[in-house]
Amino acid sequence: MENSKEDQLSVAIISGDMDKIMAVMIISLAAAAMDTKVKLFFSFWAIGALRDPKKKAKGKNFISKMFGMMLPKGKNKLKLSKFNMMGMGPAMMKGLMKQQGVMSLDEMFKQAGELGVEITVCEMTMNLMGFKKEEIIDYPHLRYAGAGTFVVDAGESAMQWMV
Amino acid sequence: MTTEELKKITVSKSVDARGTACPGPLLEAKKAIGTIGSGDIMEILSADEGTKSDIPKWCGKQGHEYLGALEENGYFKVYMKKK
């Protein structure tokens, strides 16, 4: 087995909190700007961030529909892990970000796409959360895979994180 | 390089990233580096203090030469030479 680690960052993202996903995207962009390969593995709550609010998925059962209603519909509807205050927190955070020239999550995903950051959606947890491929965002480097893919990607990466 | 030397330097490319916070300046620098030739000097204007340490780190990783930084009124000018 190859023992050397590649100049690669692998992150398993479980959290669907706005601040945590932002942190992952900021570090991923910095890494990609430095020509480090970035592979993001979205699972559980994080998959809510990849939902496209304009898309609709058909054929969901009752529980999936309930989950779909209760979980954030896309990256602009995420909650803060602290100071959420029924949605006032994220609104204030977005205002501050704009004021201080911090990229929005939309812009971060756009830049990530341009820089070749790879997104892998965990197929099993996507099904568990009741999401369907038809409601996932259009992103240039997106694929669906399982835990084994993350394990192999992480194994060859010099940096492996879980958020 | 000394402050005096940096002030007199001729740059091939100036990147104004003052409107964007971290990691914006780094991304702008990364995009601009492809437009200049080997040995060319680039300056990055940033209001984000982190840029002062991020650019030298980036240069170190990519093999570019970090030349130094100047502090202006409310922003920084960071200088580097492409490998």
gemmi code that builds the backbone of each chain (N, CA, C; Angstrom):
import gemmi

chains = {
    "A": [
        ("MET", (0.845, -1.209, 0.000), (0.000, 0.000, 0.000), (0.877, 1.254, 0.000)),
        ("GLU", (0.420, 2.208, -0.759), (1.119, 3.503, -0.839), (1.100, 4.174, 0.531)),
        ("ASN", (2.262, 4.623, 0.957), (2.323, 5.198, 2.294), (2.309, 6.725, 2.292)),
        ("SER", (2.666, 7.313, 1.149), (2.761, 8.768, 1.118), (1.378, 9.403, 1.035)),
        ("LYS", (1.245, 10.527, 1.685), (-0.023, 11.258, 1.696), (-0.018, 12.326, 0.602)),
        ("GLU", (-1.169, 12.445, -0.038), (-1.269, 13.451, -1.090), (-1.602, 14.818, -0.512)),
        ("ASP", (-1.293, 15.846, -1.308), (-1.633, 17.215, -0.916), (-3.137, 17.371, -1.125)),
        ("GLN", (-3.873, 16.822, -0.208), (-5.332, 16.734, -0.354), (-6.017, 16.906, 0.997)),
        ("LEU", (-7.164, 17.588, 0.974), (-7.963, 17.802, 2.176), (-9.287, 17.069, 2.016)),
        ("SER", (-9.582, 16.162, 2.936), (-10.862, 15.453, 2.925), (-11.641, 15.843, 4.168)),
        ("VAL", (-12.865, 16.288, 3.978), (-13.686, 16.658, 5.123), (-15.003, 15.904, 5.076)),
        ("ALA", (-15.329, 15.238, 6.175), (-16.649, 14.626, 6.320), (-17.496, 15.631, 7.087)),
        ("ILE", (-18.571, 16.090, 6.472), (-19.420, 17.104, 7.097), (-20.738, 16.457, 7.496)),
        ("ILE", (-20.996, 16.466, 8.789), (-22.228, 15.889, 9.320), (-23.168, 17.012, 9.721)),
        ("SER", (-22.577, 18.119, 10.194), (-23.360, 19.238, 10.705), (-24.062, 20.004, 9.590)),
        ("GLY", (-25.269, 20.456, 9.893), (-25.995, 21.299, 8.946), (-26.057, 22.728, 9.450)),
        ("ASP", (-25.170, 23.084, 10.385), (-25.158, 24.453, 10.908), (-24.473, 25.389, 9.919)),
        ("MET", (-25.068, 26.549, 9.756), (-24.551, 27.551, 8.831), (-23.088, 27.898, 9.112)),
        ("ASP", (-22.778, 28.147, 10.398), (-21.415, 28.569, 10.733), (-20.393, 27.474, 10.445)),
        ("LYS", (-20.777, 26.223, 10.716), (-19.819, 25.133, 10.500), (-19.602, 24.889, 9.006)),
        ("ILE", (-20.673, 24.964, 8.241), (-20.524, 24.763, 6.792), (-19.742, 25.921, 6.172)),
        ("MET", (-19.978, 27.124, 6.715), (-19.198, 28.270, 6.240), (-17.710, 28.065, 6.497)),
        ("ALA", (-17.391, 27.604, 7.707), (-15.992, 27.381, 8.063), (-15.358, 26.361, 7.118)),
        ("VAL", (-16.096, 25.298, 6.817), (-15.582, 24.271, 5.899), (-15.339, 24.888, 4.514)),
        ("MET", (-16.285, 25.699, 4.054), (-16.145, 26.282, 2.716), (-14.977, 27.272, 2.653)),
        ("ILE", (-14.816, 28.080, 3.709), (-13.722, 29.065, 3.728), (-12.372, 28.348, 3.671)),
        ("ILE", (-12.219, 27.328, 4.498), (-10.948, 26.602, 4.528), (-10.746, 25.835, 3.220)),
        ("SER", (-11.823, 25.297, 2.674), (-11.723, 24.574, 1.403), (-11.280, 25.499, 0.278)),
        ("LEU", (-11.816, 26.716, 0.267), (-11.437, 27.676, -0.776), (-9.976, 28.074, -0.620)),
        ("ALA", (-9.556, 28.305, 0.627), (-8.156, 28.658, 0.866), (-7.247, 27.518, 0.401)),
        ("ALA", (-7.650, 26.287, 0.712), (-6.850, 25.121, 0.310), (-6.804, 25.007, -1.213)),
        ("ALA", (-7.968, 25.146, -1.854), (-8.028, 25.022, -3.312), (-7.209, 26.127, -3.976)),
        ("ALA", (-7.214, 27.324, -3.376), (-6.425, 28.433, -3.932), (-4.933, 28.112, -3.859)),
        ("MET", (-4.566, 27.272, -2.897), (-3.163, 26.875, -2.757), (-2.878, 25.560, -3.484)),
        ("ASP", (-3.767, 25.201, -4.407), (-3.620, 23.986, -5.216), (-3.662, 22.683, -4.423)),
        ("THR", (-4.274, 22.726, -3.255), (-4.519, 21.498, -2.507), (-5.846, 20.933, -3.019)),
        ("LYS", (-5.852, 19.652, -3.321), (-7.098, 19.025, -3.790), (-8.079, 18.944, -2.613)),
        ("VAL", (-9.332, 19.298, -2.853), (-10.308, 19.296, -1.765), (-11.471, 18.369, -2.090)),
        ("LYS", (-11.776, 17.479, -1.154), (-12.894, 16.552, -1.329), (-13.816, 16.646, -0.122)),
        ("LEU", (-15.024, 17.100, -0.348), (-15.984, 17.268, 0.736), (-17.030, 16.168, 0.678)),
        ("PHE", (-17.247, 15.548, 1.821), (-18.207, 14.448, 1.916), (-19.389, 14.908, 2.765)),
        ("PHE", (-20.516, 15.161, 2.139), (-21.706, 15.661, 2.840), (-22.583, 14.501, 3.299)),
        ("SER", (-22.849, 14.461, 4.599), (-23.721, 13.402, 5.106), (-24.680, 13.966, 6.159)),
        ("PHE", (-25.658, 13.178, 6.551), (-26.671, 13.565, 7.542), (-27.178, 15.004, 7.348)),
        ("TRP", (-27.093, 15.822, 8.392), (-27.697, 17.164, 8.379), (-27.074, 18.077, 7.332)),
        ("ALA", (-25.839, 17.803, 6.969), (-25.155, 18.674, 6.008), (-25.816, 18.633, 4.635)),
        ("ILE", (-26.495, 17.532, 4.323), (-27.081, 17.398, 2.985), (-28.181, 18.448, 2.752)),
        ("GLY", (-28.806, 18.906, 3.844), (-29.806, 19.975, 3.718), (-29.236, 21.201, 3.020)),
        ("ALA", (-27.934, 21.442, 3.218), (-27.275, 22.599, 2.599), (-27.174, 22.440, 1.086)),
        ("LEU", (-27.292, 21.213, 0.607), (-27.142, 20.955, -0.835), (-28.494, 20.895, -1.550)),
        ("ARG", (-29.559, 21.178, -0.810), (-30.877, 21.157, -1.469), (-31.062, 22.430, -2.290)),
        ("ASP", (-31.648, 22.257, -3.441), (-31.950, 23.398, -4.300), (-33.402, 23.803, -4.038)),
        ("PRO", (-33.607, 25.028, -3.491), (-34.979, 25.419, -3.140), (-35.914, 25.494, -4.347)),
        ("LYS", (-35.342, 25.586, -5.540), (-36.172, 25.685, -6.747), (-36.612, 24.307, -7.260)),
        ("LYS", (-35.948, 23.269, -6.767), (-36.258, 21.927, -7.271), (-37.237, 21.204, -6.353)),
        ("LYS", (-38.003, 20.339, -6.945), (-38.960, 19.555, -6.161), (-38.783, 18.077, -6.487)),
        ("ALA", (-38.845, 17.246, -5.458), (-38.729, 15.805, -5.691), (-40.095, 15.155, -5.496)),
        ("LYS", (-40.415, 14.279, -6.418), (-41.725, 13.610, -6.345), (-41.585, 12.215, -5.720)),
        ("GLY", (-42.707, 11.653, -5.376), (-42.751, 10.267, -4.917), (-42.205, 10.018, -3.534)),
        ("LYS", (-42.254, 11.045, -2.671), (-41.761, 10.846, -1.302), (-42.875, 10.279, -0.424)),
        ("ASN", (-42.481, 9.460, 0.528), (-43.483, 8.959, 1.474), (-43.745, 10.004, 2.564)),
        ("PHE", (-44.658, 9.687, 3.447), (-45.095, 10.659, 4.459), (-43.933, 11.170, 5.322)),
        ("ILE", (-43.128, 10.236, 5.817), (-42.024, 10.635, 6.708), (-40.999, 11.497, 5.965)),
        ("SER", (-40.688, 11.115, 4.741), (-39.735, 11.901, 3.948), (-40.260, 13.306, 3.705)),
        ("LYS", (-41.560, 13.399, 3.471), (-42.165, 14.727, 3.254), (-42.062, 15.568, 4.520)),
        ("MET", (-42.322, 14.925, 5.673), (-42.219, 15.625, 6.960), (-40.791, 16.112, 7.183)),
        ("PHE", (-39.828, 15.223, 6.955), (-38.409, 15.584, 7.099), (-38.090, 16.748, 6.173)),
        ("GLY", (-38.570, 16.614, 4.965), (-38.307, 17.652, 3.957), (-38.824, 19.005, 4.387)),
        ("MET", (-39.960, 18.996, 5.082), (-40.534, 20.267, 5.531), (-39.778, 20.830, 6.718)),
        ("MET", (-39.296, 19.943, 7.584), (-38.651, 20.403, 8.811), (-37.176, 20.777, 8.617)),
        ("LEU", (-36.549, 20.192, 7.605), (-35.119, 20.459, 7.406), (-34.920, 21.650, 6.474)),
        ("PRO", (-33.809, 22.376, 6.653), (-33.584, 23.567, 5.829), (-33.559, 23.257, 4.331)),
        ("LYS", (-34.211, 24.114, 3.573), (-34.259, 23.924, 2.131), (-33.131, 24.742, 1.494)),
        ("GLY", (-31.928, 24.214, 1.610), (-30.790, 24.868, 0.966), (-29.898, 25.654, 1.905)),
        ("LYS", (-28.737, 26.040, 1.368), (-27.698, 26.672, 2.179), (-28.074, 28.050, 2.721)),
        ("ASN", (-29.085, 28.684, 2.139), (-29.482, 29.994, 2.657), (-30.508, 29.907, 3.770)),
        ("LYS", (-30.884, 28.689, 4.122), (-31.879, 28.509, 5.184), (-31.280, 27.809, 6.406)),
        ("LEU", (-29.969, 27.725, 6.461), (-29.329, 27.004, 7.564), (-29.406, 27.804, 8.858)),
        ("LYS", (-29.343, 27.078, 9.955), (-29.371, 27.722, 11.266), (-27.957, 27.866, 11.808)),
        ("LEU", (-27.783, 28.822, 12.712), (-26.494, 28.977, 13.390), (-26.436, 28.007, 14.569)),
        ("SER", (-25.244, 27.489, 14.864), (-25.116, 26.563, 15.992), (-25.304, 27.292, 17.322)),
        ("LYS", (-25.051, 28.595, 17.320), (-25.281, 29.430, 18.510), (-25.957, 30.718, 18.049)),
        ("PHE", (-26.661, 31.366, 18.938), (-27.319, 32.643, 18.619), (-28.261, 32.546, 17.423)),
        ("ASN", (-28.945, 31.415, 17.285), (-29.853, 31.313, 16.139), (-31.072, 32.228, 16.308)),
        ("MET", (-31.575, 32.307, 17.513), (-32.699, 33.190, 17.862), (-33.820, 33.178, 16.825)),
        ("MET", (-34.347, 31.992, 16.573), (-35.464, 31.787, 15.641), (-35.212, 32.397, 14.256)),
        ("GLY", (-33.975, 32.375, 13.840), (-33.669, 32.865, 12.498), (-33.148, 34.295, 12.464)),
        ("MET", (-33.215, 35.000, 13.605), (-32.679, 36.366, 13.621), (-31.160, 36.341, 13.529)),
        ("GLY", (-30.563, 35.335, 14.182), (-29.104, 35.193, 14.173), (-28.533, 35.093, 12.767)),
        ("PRO", (-29.032, 34.114, 11.955), (-28.520, 34.001, 10.589), (-28.712, 35.273, 9.761)),
        ("ALA", (-29.860, 35.949, 9.956), (-30.109, 37.189, 9.209), (-29.075, 38.241, 9.584)),
        ("MET", (-28.793, 38.348, 10.896), (-27.803, 39.326, 11.349), (-26.407, 38.952, 10.845)),
        ("MET", (-26.123, 37.636, 10.882), (-24.819, 37.161, 10.407), (-24.636, 37.480, 8.929)),
        ("LYS", (-25.676, 37.259, 8.123), (-25.591, 37.555, 6.696), (-25.376, 39.051, 6.448)),
        ("GLY", (-26.046, 39.879, 7.278), (-25.873, 41.331, 7.172), (-24.438, 41.736, 7.474)),
        ("LEU", (-23.894, 41.150, 8.551), (-22.514, 41.453, 8.939), (-21.526, 41.004, 7.869)),
        ("MET", (-21.785, 39.807, 7.311), (-20.888, 39.265, 6.291), (-20.828, 40.193, 5.086)),
        ("LYS", (-21.995, 40.667, 4.684), (-22.067, 41.559, 3.525), (-21.304, 42.851, 3.818)),
        ("GLN", (-21.542, 43.376, 5.015), (-20.906, 44.625, 5.423), (-19.389, 44.499, 5.447)),
        ("GLN", (-18.906, 43.325, 5.851), (-17.457, 43.155, 5.990), (-16.810, 42.482, 4.786)),
        ("GLY", (-17.556, 42.337, 3.717), (-16.986, 41.787, 2.484), (-16.706, 40.297, 2.528)),
        ("VAL", (-17.405, 39.573, 3.418), (-17.251, 38.112, 3.467), (-18.189, 37.525, 2.413)),
        ("MET", (-17.691, 36.582, 1.645), (-18.503, 35.949, 0.610), (-19.743, 35.276, 1.192)),
        ("SER", (-20.819, 35.283, 0.444), (-22.019, 34.554, 0.868), (-21.785, 33.068, 0.586)),
        ("LEU", (-22.598, 32.210, 1.184), (-22.455, 30.772, 0.917), (-22.671, 30.469, -0.562)),
        ("ASP", (-23.583, 31.197, -1.192), (-23.804, 31.018, -2.641), (-22.512, 31.273, -3.417)),
        ("GLU", (-21.868, 32.402, -3.069), (-20.624, 32.770, -3.750), (-19.525, 31.745, -3.459)),
        ("MET", (-19.480, 31.259, -2.203), (-18.457, 30.275, -1.834), (-18.612, 28.989, -2.648)),
        ("PHE", (-19.841, 28.542, -2.829), (-20.064, 27.319, -3.610), (-19.708, 27.553, -5.081)),
        ("LYS", (-19.981, 28.753, -5.571), (-19.657, 29.080, -6.962), (-18.130, 29.045, -7.159)),
        ("GLN", (-17.426, 29.691, -6.227), (-15.954, 29.707, -6.289), (-15.395, 28.293, -6.153)),
        ("ALA", (-15.995, 27.517, -5.258), (-15.530, 26.140, -5.033), (-15.669, 25.340, -6.330)),
        ("GLY", (-16.777, 25.540, -7.018), (-16.993, 24.859, -8.296), (-15.927, 25.230, -9.303)),
        ("GLU", (-15.596, 26.520, -9.348), (-14.577, 26.997, -10.294), (-13.195, 26.456, -9.950)),
        ("LEU", (-12.940, 26.268, -8.661), (-11.619, 25.796, -8.227), (-11.519, 24.271, -8.197)),
        ("GLY", (-12.584, 23.608, -8.577), (-12.535, 22.147, -8.666), (-12.720, 21.398, -7.362)),
        ("VAL", (-13.301, 22.065, -6.359), (-13.579, 21.377, -5.092), (-14.644, 20.299, -5.358)),
        ("GLU", (-14.348, 19.076, -4.951), (-15.276, 17.960, -5.202), (-16.261, 17.789, -4.045)),
        ("ILE", (-17.507, 17.572, -4.399), (-18.522, 17.304, -3.380), (-19.065, 15.895, -3.588)),
        ("THR", (-19.020, 15.119, -2.521), (-19.607, 13.781, -2.565), (-20.798, 13.760, -1.616)),
        ("VAL", (-21.935, 13.330, -2.117), (-23.116, 13.222, -1.268), (-23.210, 11.779, -0.792)),
        ("CYS", (-23.351, 11.624, 0.518), (-23.479, 10.286, 1.082), (-24.868, 9.756, 0.736)),
        ("GLU", (-24.884, 8.737, -0.100), (-26.153, 8.234, -0.627), (-27.051, 7.645, 0.476)),
        ("MET", (-26.442, 6.895, 1.383), (-27.235, 6.240, 2.423), (-27.924, 7.266, 3.314)),
        ("THR", (-27.160, 8.266, 3.807), (-27.798, 9.226, 4.713), (-28.747, 10.152, 3.958)),
        ("MET", (-28.485, 10.364, 2.667), (-29.421, 11.159, 1.868), (-30.792, 10.468, 1.867)),
        ("ASN", (-30.777, 9.155, 1.665), (-32.022, 8.388, 1.681), (-32.651, 8.392, 3.072)),
        ("LEU", (-31.787, 8.287, 4.083), (-32.257, 8.278, 5.462), (-32.977, 9.574, 5.823)),
        ("MET", (-32.439, 10.689, 5.333), (-33.035, 11.993, 5.620), (-34.247, 12.261, 4.718)),
        ("GLY", (-34.487, 11.343, 3.801), (-35.646, 11.496, 2.919), (-35.420, 12.426, 1.745)),
        ("PHE", (-34.153, 12.699, 1.428), (-33.859, 13.558, 0.270), (-33.711, 12.713, -0.980)),
        ("LYS", (-33.949, 13.361, -2.125), (-33.779, 12.670, -3.398), (-32.803, 13.452, -4.271)),
        ("LYS", (-32.157, 12.730, -5.177), (-31.175, 13.374, -6.068), (-31.777, 14.550, -6.836)),
        ("GLU", (-33.061, 14.433, -7.142), (-33.722, 15.479, -7.962), (-33.772, 16.836, -7.266)),
        ("GLU", (-33.569, 16.863, -5.938), (-33.654, 18.155, -5.252), (-32.276, 18.691, -4.846)),
        ("ILE", (-31.228, 18.035, -5.306), (-29.865, 18.461, -4.964), (-29.379, 19.501, -5.994)),
        ("ILE", (-28.590, 20.455, -5.514), (-28.113, 21.560, -6.361), (-27.328, 21.067, -7.583)),
        ("ASP", (-27.302, 21.915, -8.602), (-26.428, 21.657, -9.742), (-25.052, 22.160, -9.340)),
        ("TYR", (-24.091, 21.261, -9.344), (-22.727, 21.628, -8.962), (-21.796, 20.866, -9.901)),
        ("PRO", (-20.769, 21.528, -10.425), (-19.959, 20.876, -11.463), (-19.229, 19.595, -11.056)),
        ("HIS", (-18.848, 19.475, -9.786), (-18.084, 18.279, -9.389), (-18.804, 17.547, -8.270)),
        ("LEU", (-19.981, 17.055, -8.582), (-20.788, 16.388, -7.558), (-21.010, 14.928, -7.911)),
        ("ARG", (-20.888, 14.078, -6.903), (-21.143, 12.656, -7.130), (-21.815, 12.072, -5.885)),
        ("TYR", (-22.350, 10.887, -6.050), (-23.005, 10.187, -4.944), (-22.183, 8.948, -4.641)),
        ("ALA", (-21.916, 8.725, -3.367), (-21.110, 7.555, -3.010), (-21.358, 7.153, -1.566)),
        ("GLY", (-20.628, 6.169, -1.136), (-20.803, 5.659, 0.221), (-19.604, 5.929, 1.106)),
        ("ALA", (-19.685, 5.451, 2.337), (-18.653, 5.698, 3.340), (-17.276, 5.201, 2.884)),
        ("GLY", (-17.270, 4.117, 2.115), (-16.003, 3.566, 1.640), (-15.227, 4.562, 0.804)),
        ("THR", (-15.967, 5.362, 0.034), (-15.320, 6.383, -0.801), (-14.616, 7.408, 0.071)),
        ("PHE", (-15.296, 7.810, 1.143), (-14.655, 8.776, 2.047), (-13.424, 8.167, 2.701)),
        ("VAL", (-13.538, 6.935, 3.113), (-12.418, 6.282, 3.799), (-11.183, 6.245, 2.879)),
        ("VAL", (-11.406, 5.889, 1.621), (-10.273, 5.823, 0.688), (-9.730, 7.228, 0.407)),
        ("ASP", (-10.638, 8.189, 0.148), (-10.209, 9.573, -0.100), (-9.447, 10.129, 1.099)),
        ("ALA", (-9.991, 9.895, 2.288), (-9.362, 10.421, 3.500), (-8.012, 9.755, 3.730)),
        ("GLY", (-7.961, 8.462, 3.412), (-6.725, 7.717, 3.617), (-5.558, 8.232, 2.808)),
        ("GLU", (-5.852, 8.786, 1.639), (-4.764, 9.292, 0.803), (-4.521, 10.790, 1.008)),
        ("SER", (-5.325, 11.413, 1.885), (-5.198, 12.857, 2.111), (-4.264, 13.178, 3.264)),
        ("ALA", (-3.488, 14.239, 3.100), (-2.625, 14.683, 4.193), (-3.467, 15.269, 5.320)),
        ("MET", (-4.669, 15.759, 4.994), (-5.540, 16.355, 6.015), (-6.910, 15.697, 5.950)),
        ("GLN", (-7.354, 15.170, 7.074), (-8.702, 14.574, 7.135), (-9.432, 15.140, 8.343)),
        ("TRP", (-10.584, 15.715, 8.085), (-11.346, 16.317, 9.180), (-12.790, 15.851, 9.182)),
        ("MET", (-13.374, 16.035, 10.329), (-14.801, 15.744, 10.458), (-15.464, 16.932, 11.149)),
        ("VAL", (-16.561, 17.405, 10.563), (-17.223, 18.600, 11.100), (-18.673, 18.276, 11.431)),
    ],
    "B": [
        ("MET", (12.785, 42.309, 1.605), (13.078, 43.646, 1.062), (12.745, 44.713, 2.096)),
        ("THR", (13.458, 45.811, 2.054), (13.170, 46.881, 3.017), (11.972, 47.704, 2.534)),
        ("THR", (11.426, 48.482, 3.437), (10.271, 49.331, 3.106), (10.606, 50.263, 1.941)),
        ("GLU", (11.811, 50.817, 1.983), (12.222, 51.749, 0.928), (12.276, 51.041, -0.425)),
        ("GLU", (12.820, 49.827, -0.431), (12.912, 49.048, -1.680), (11.521, 48.704, -2.210)),
        ("LEU", (10.642, 48.329, -1.284), (9.279, 47.957, -1.689), (8.541, 49.155, -2.285)),
        ("LYS", (8.770, 50.309, -1.716), (8.087, 51.518, -2.206), (8.492, 51.845, -3.638)),
        ("LYS", (9.708, 51.459, -4.011), (10.227, 51.808, -5.346), (9.983, 50.698, -6.374)),
        ("ILE", (9.442, 49.604, -5.925), (9.316, 48.421, -6.786), (8.332, 48.653, -7.947)),
        ("THR", (8.649, 48.051, -9.104), (7.730, 48.127, -10.251), (6.991, 46.795, -10.332)),
        ("VAL", (5.676, 46.867, -10.343), (4.908, 45.622, -10.378), (4.315, 45.375, -11.767)),
        ("SER", (4.223, 44.095, -12.123), (3.612, 43.717, -13.396), (2.101, 43.653, -13.256)),
        ("LYS", (1.669, 43.414, -12.010), (0.240, 43.207, -11.798), (-0.132, 43.691, -10.409)),
        ("SER", (-1.241, 44.426, -10.336), (-1.743, 44.850, -9.038), (-3.147, 44.286, -8.865)),
        ("VAL", (-3.346, 43.596, -7.760), (-4.647, 42.977, -7.498), (-5.298, 43.723, -6.344)),
        ("ASP", (-6.406, 44.376, -6.624), (-7.093, 45.109, -5.565), (-8.178, 44.235, -4.953)),
        ("ALA", (-7.872, 43.667, -3.799), (-8.820, 42.764, -3.135), (-9.353, 43.394, -1.861)),
        ("ARG", (-9.385, 44.728, -1.830), (-9.784, 45.409, -0.595), (-11.264, 45.273, -0.267)),
        ("GLY", (-12.050, 44.896, -1.279), (-13.491, 44.765, -1.036), (-13.893, 43.416, -0.483)),
        ("THR", (-12.938, 42.523, -0.320), (-13.298, 41.162, 0.075), (-12.499, 40.687, 1.292)),
        ("ALA", (-13.168, 39.960, 2.154), (-12.524, 39.428, 3.358), (-11.988, 38.026, 3.084)),
        ("CYS", (-11.260, 37.485, 4.045), (-10.682, 36.147, 3.939), (-11.741, 35.116, 3.539)),
        ("PRO", (-11.504, 34.221, 2.606), (-10.266, 34.001, 1.851), (-10.246, 34.705, 0.487)),
        ("GLY", (-11.053, 35.754, 0.323), (-11.143, 36.476, -0.952), (-9.811, 36.918, -1.543)),
        ("PRO", (-8.965, 37.615, -0.756), (-7.699, 38.074, -1.331), (-6.811, 36.940, -1.867)),
        ("LEU", (-6.831, 35.825, -1.162), (-6.041, 34.670, -1.603), (-6.584, 34.128, -2.934)),
        ("LEU", (-7.910, 34.083, -3.041), (-8.525, 33.595, -4.279), (-8.213, 34.532, -5.446)),
        ("GLU", (-8.242, 35.834, -5.166), (-7.942, 36.805, -6.225), (-6.481, 36.700, -6.652)),
        ("ALA", (-5.609, 36.483, -5.663), (-4.187, 36.328, -5.965), (-3.964, 35.080, -6.813)),
        ("LYS", (-4.649, 34.011, -6.453), (-4.524, 32.742, -7.174), (-4.970, 32.911, -8.644)),
        ("LYS", (-6.074, 33.658, -8.834), (-6.570, 33.873, -10.194), (-5.593, 34.735, -10.996)),
        ("ALA", (-5.008, 35.734, -10.323), (-4.144, 36.686, -11.028), (-2.778, 36.087, -11.365)),
        ("ILE", (-2.312, 35.142, -10.570), (-0.961, 34.609, -10.771), (-0.815, 33.948, -12.138)),
        ("GLY", (-1.940, 33.429, -12.638), (-1.908, 32.789, -13.946), (-1.735, 33.772, -15.095)),
        ("THR", (-1.954, 35.048, -14.820), (-1.896, 36.047, -15.894), (-0.521, 36.703, -16.009)),
        ("ILE", (0.397, 36.384, -15.063), (1.734, 36.998, -15.139), (2.791, 35.932, -15.428)),
        ("GLY", (3.942, 36.383, -15.847), (4.999, 35.457, -16.219), (5.963, 35.177, -15.078)),
        ("SER", (6.807, 34.192, -15.297), (7.807, 33.823, -14.304), (8.750, 35.002, -14.049)),
        ("GLY", (8.994, 35.291, -12.776), (9.881, 36.390, -12.412), (9.164, 37.727, -12.280)),
        ("ASP", (7.895, 37.770, -12.683), (7.110, 39.002, -12.564), (6.727, 39.253, -11.116)),
        ("ILE", (6.561, 40.522, -10.801), (6.190, 40.898, -9.437), (4.712, 41.300, -9.390)),
        ("MET", (4.046, 40.820, -8.377), (2.624, 41.129, -8.209), (2.416, 41.732, -6.836)),
        ("GLU", (1.525, 42.722, -6.767), (1.159, 43.249, -5.450), (-0.311, 42.948, -5.217)),
        ("ILE", (-0.633, 42.640, -3.964), (-2.010, 42.360, -3.587), (-2.425, 43.395, -2.552)),
        ("LEU", (-3.489, 44.126, -2.856), (-4.009, 45.118, -1.922), (-5.133, 44.478, -1.131)),
        ("SER", (-4.995, 44.511, 0.186), (-6.010, 43.858, 1.008), (-6.237, 44.614, 2.302)),
        ("ALA", (-7.489, 44.691, 2.703), (-7.820, 45.319, 3.980), (-7.897, 44.261, 5.078)),
        ("ASP", (-7.693, 43.033, 4.683), (-7.800, 41.904, 5.607), (-6.409, 41.587, 6.164)),
        ("GLU", (-6.260, 41.743, 7.469), (-4.933, 41.594, 8.072), (-4.360, 40.189, 7.879)),
        ("GLY", (-5.245, 39.181, 7.807), (-4.804, 37.800, 7.613), (-4.019, 37.609, 6.320)),
        ("THR", (-4.292, 38.443, 5.328), (-3.607, 38.338, 4.033), (-2.090, 38.464, 4.195)),
        ("LYS", (-1.680, 39.280, 5.186), (-0.248, 39.499, 5.424), (0.478, 38.205, 5.781)),
        ("SER", (-0.230, 37.275, 6.401), (0.432, 35.999, 6.709), (0.057, 34.923, 5.687)),
        ("ASP", (-1.137, 35.042, 5.089), (-1.575, 34.026, 4.118), (-0.732, 34.032, 2.844)),
        ("ILE", (-0.406, 35.212, 2.353), (0.358, 35.292, 1.092), (1.761, 34.694, 1.247)),
        ("PRO", (2.503, 35.047, 2.336), (3.801, 34.374, 2.497), (3.693, 32.854, 2.613)),
        ("LYS", (2.644, 32.374, 3.279), (2.445, 30.913, 3.400), (2.204, 30.305, 2.018)),
        ("TRP", (1.359, 30.977, 1.250), (1.040, 30.515, -0.108), (2.312, 30.488, -0.960)),
        ("CYS", (3.098, 31.573, -0.867), (4.352, 31.647, -1.628), (5.277, 30.489, -1.232)),
        ("GLY", (5.369, 30.238, 0.067), (6.231, 29.166, 0.559), (5.818, 27.817, -0.001)),
        ("LYS", (4.521, 27.585, -0.063), (4.018, 26.300, -0.544), (4.230, 26.150, -2.045)),
        ("GLN", (3.987, 27.244, -2.777), (4.032, 27.171, -4.239), (5.408, 27.486, -4.825)),
        ("GLY", (6.323, 27.921, -3.973), (7.674, 28.217, -4.449), (7.864, 29.623, -5.011)),
        ("HIS", (6.858, 30.489, -4.818), (7.026, 31.882, -5.230), (7.852, 32.601, -4.160)),
        ("GLU", (8.369, 33.761, -4.530), (9.176, 34.500, -3.559), (8.350, 35.609, -2.914)),
        ("TYR", (8.245, 35.559, -1.607), (7.525, 36.606, -0.880), (8.489, 37.765, -0.649)),
        ("LEU", (8.079, 38.970, -1.026), (8.994, 40.102, -0.945), (8.775, 40.992, 0.272)),
        ("GLY", (7.543, 41.035, 0.773), (7.271, 41.870, 1.946), (5.943, 42.585, 1.824)),
        ("ALA", (5.632, 43.365, 2.852), (4.346, 44.061, 2.856), (4.508, 45.494, 3.337)),
        ("LEU", (3.670, 46.367, 2.822), (3.647, 47.764, 3.257), (2.288, 48.049, 3.871)),
        ("GLU", (2.295, 48.841, 4.929), (1.016, 49.195, 5.536), (0.607, 50.573, 5.056)),
        ("GLU", (-0.563, 50.642, 4.462), (-1.096, 51.921, 4.009), (-2.193, 52.327, 4.981)),
        ("ASN", (-2.929, 53.360, 4.637), (-3.989, 53.817, 5.514), (-5.214, 52.902, 5.417)),
        ("GLY", (-5.307, 51.950, 6.329), (-6.462, 51.054, 6.353), (-6.351, 49.817, 5.484)),
        ("TYR", (-5.224, 49.625, 4.843), (-5.037, 48.385, 4.072), (-3.546, 48.040, 3.949)),
        ("PHE", (-3.292, 46.895, 3.353), (-1.904, 46.446, 3.195), (-1.597, 46.200, 1.726)),
        ("LYS", (-0.335, 46.402, 1.375), (0.132, 46.025, 0.043), (1.123, 44.891, 0.249)),
        ("VAL", (0.817, 43.751, -0.332), (1.681, 42.585, -0.154), (2.359, 42.280, -1.493)),
        ("TYR", (3.676, 42.072, -1.433), (4.443, 41.891, -2.676), (5.019, 40.484, -2.812)),
        ("MET", (4.960, 39.963, -4.010), (5.505, 38.618, -4.268), (6.031, 38.527, -5.707)),
        ("LYS", (6.963, 37.588, -5.882), (7.553, 37.368, -7.201), (7.235, 35.954, -7.637)),
        ("LYS", (6.670, 35.814, -8.838), (6.285, 34.488, -9.321), (7.526, 33.654, -9.658)),
        ("LYS", (7.474, 32.370, -9.329), (8.631, 31.493, -9.566), (8.797, 31.201, -11.059)),
    ],
}
model = gemmi.Model(1)
for chain_id, residues in chains.items():
    chain = gemmi.Chain(chain_id)
    for i, (resn, *xyz) in enumerate(residues, 1):
        res = gemmi.Residue()
        res.name, res.seqid = resn, gemmi.SeqId(i, " ")
        for name, pos in zip(("N", "CA", "C"), xyz):
            atom = gemmi.Atom()
            atom.name, atom.element = name, gemmi.Element(name[0])
            atom.pos, atom.b_iso = gemmi.Position(*pos), 0.0
            res.add_atom(atom)
        chain.add_residue(res)
    model.add_chain(chain)
structure = gemmi.Structure()
structure.add_model(model)
structure.setup_entities()
